[in-house]
Amino acid sequence: MTVTEYEHGLARLVAHAIDHLDGLLYTARMRPGVEPVPAQKYPHGARAYGR
């Protein structure tokens, strides 16, 4: 078995993709009562998280 480790934005991206393969949306991991933040409101835009 091969284990691959990811860091920073790439780790978030891979975790997000795996969640989709498992049928989960990121909102499923949010605490009750917390509203999602639109990508347009991120400090450096949504692109900063894909780097």
C-alpha contacts under 8 A as a table, 3 or more apart, distances in Angstrom:
res1	aa1	res2	aa2	distance
5	E	11	A	7.88
6	Y	10	L	6.16
6	Y	11	A	4.69
6	Y	14	V	7.94
7	E	10	L	5.91
7	E	11	A	4.80
7	E	12	R	7.89
8	H	11	A	5.40
8	H	12	R	6.66
9	G	12	R	5.10
9	G	13	L	6.20
9	G	48	A	7.80
9	G	49	Y	5.03
9	G	50	G	5.44
9	G	51	R	5.58
10	L	13	L	4.94
10	L	14	V	6.14
10	L	49	Y	7.86
10	L	50	G	6.38
10	L	51	R	6.58
11	A	14	V	5.22
11	A	15	A	6.09
12	R	15	A	5.16
12	R	16	H	6.01
12	R	49	Y	7.61
13	L	16	H	5.08
13	L	17	A	6.25
13	L	49	Y	7.75
13	L	50	G	6.48
14	V	17	A	5.09
14	V	18	I	6.19
15	A	18	I	5.10
15	A	19	D	6.15
16	H	19	D	5.10
16	H	20	H	6.43
16	H	26	Y	7.25
17	A	20	H	5.12
17	A	21	L	6.40
18	I	21	L	5.00
18	I	22	D	6.29
19	D	22	D	5.00
19	D	23	G	6.21
19	D	24	L	4.96
19	D	25	L	6.62
19	D	26	Y	7.61
20	H	23	G	4.84
20	H	24	L	5.23
20	H	25	L	6.40
21	L	24	L	7.50
24	L	28	A	6.43
25	L	28	A	5.60
25	L	29	R	7.73
26	Y	29	R	5.54
26	Y	30	M	6.99
27	T	30	M	5.15
27	T	36	P	7.18
30	M	34	V	6.59
31	R	34	V	5.77
37	V	41	K	6.66
37	V	42	Y	7.54
38	P	41	K	5.58
38	P	42	Y	7.27
39	A	42	Y	5.49
39	A	45	G	6.23
39	A	46	A	5.15
40	Q	45	G	5.80
40	Q	46	A	6.86
41	K	45	G	6.90
42	Y	45	G	4.95
42	Y	46	A	6.40
44	H	47	R	7.44
44	H	48	A	5.90
45	G	48	A	6.00
46	A	49	Y	5.84
46	A	50	G	7.47
47	R	50	G	5.45
47	R	51	R	7.05
48	A	51	R	5.80
